[in-house]
Amino acid sequence: MKKALAFCVLATLAVPLPGSGPYSPVRVNFARDDRYERGRSLFAGEVKMGDGTYCAACHSKNIPLDRKKLQSVQPDLQRKVEDCIHNPDRVNGTAKQSDMEALAYYLAKRYRL
């Protein structure tokens, strides 16, 4: 009797249960848009501005960026980026309007503003 009961239990566990269909993982698109990539390359220094410096040279050590600080200037982020690029003590240069927009877009996405 015990053997028959054990056999029935094992037989029911071995039968595959009907599911809702085959598993397919969520598709994640890791491709970022061009404006984000341009802003990232400007910030990281892959593309130099002004006198050859780049944003991360200053903002990773001397004046680190954090989400709280960027949230406080979010409405004026574009103007702050322009001021930083034109500042003689920092980048000391000029940038195209599209580059400044890309940099502000990158910072907003990167720090989830």
Buried (B, 14 or more C-beta within 10 A) or exposed (E): EEEEEEEEEEEEEEEEEEEEEEEEEEEEEEEEEEBBBBBBBBBBBEBEBBEEBBBBBBBEEEEEBEEEEBEEBBEEBBEBBBEBBBEEEBBBBEBEEEBBBBBBBBBBBBBEE
